[in-house]
Amino acid sequence: ELEKRVKKICDAKQPFERVVVTKAEAEALFAQNPFKLAIIKAKLPDGAATTVYRSGTAAALGRGRPFVDLCRGPHLPNTGKVKAFAVTKTSAALWLGKAGNDELQRVYGVSFPDKKEFAEWKALQEEAKKRDHRAIGIKQELFFFDDLSPGSCFFQPLGGRLYNKLVELIRGQLWLRGYEEVITPNMHNLKL
């Protein structure tokens, strides 16, 4: 659905307009958006100016006003320069990355100036999936992942042997190159 909406916006060749606004104007512009307001208040000094970009018309977007967002830019001259677009993934994110804050939805996408480049990119992505070490390692029973330690693997016996061989190789190179080894905790406070 999102890709269809983006295609419609791109086909309309909506121009992007860079607008310089004061902090007070930015606060008024984003008065209904607590997230943008927090960014403005925290990062923009009093009396300073920032830029926003305006795109589209109210009619083209099917709502009462054009789309306006905080951005340093630059932008393309208009949405018509995007000839191919795809949503690549979505994920949940906590506001400012802090537990207890509002949960937001993050959307990742990619765009190209022509459909040929997009097709080449898609082919490269498919090839990369075939060589994804995370999937290959699981198939070869080298390691597995579990929610008990998100983002960190558990090595199985064959994976453990490979891991230890790599550590031996690295240690040998450290000594040869005059480095000393230190060992840090596996888990750290976020401040570190």
C-alpha positions, 0 to 999 in steps of 0.5 A: 500500500505504501509503495502504491502511494509513493508511486502516485506521489512520484508520478505527480512530480511534486516539487520540493520547496526548501523553507527557512523558519525560526524556532518559533515558526517551527514550533507553531508548524509542528504544534500537533506533533510532540516528537518534532516539538521535542527535537526542535526544543532540544536541538534548536537554540532560541533565536536560531533558524532551521529548514523544513521542506514542503512537498505536494499540494493538499489535493494531491495528498488527499488532505488539508495541507501539503506535507512539511517536515524538518530536514537539512536537505538537500532534496531532489527538485521534484518527486518525478525524479524517482522512477522506482521505489520499494519498502525494504523492511519495517521495524518497531523503534522506541522514541529516542531509543529509551525503554518506556518511551512511545513505540514508533514504526520505522520504515526503510525504503530505497529509490532509484532514478530508473527502473533498470538500476532498481532491477539490478539492485533487486538481483544483487539483493537476491544473490546476497541472500544466497550468501548470507552468513547468518542463514548459512551458519544455521544450515551448517549447524555452526550457531543459532540465535535465541531471544535469550540473547537478541543479536548474539549467536550461540555457537554449536560444537563446529562453530565453537571450533571455528570461533576458537581457531579465529581467536588463535589466529587473531591473538598470534597476529596481535603478538606479532604486531606488538599489541597487548590483549585486554578483555572487556565485559560482554555487557555494558551500560548504555553510557559506555 
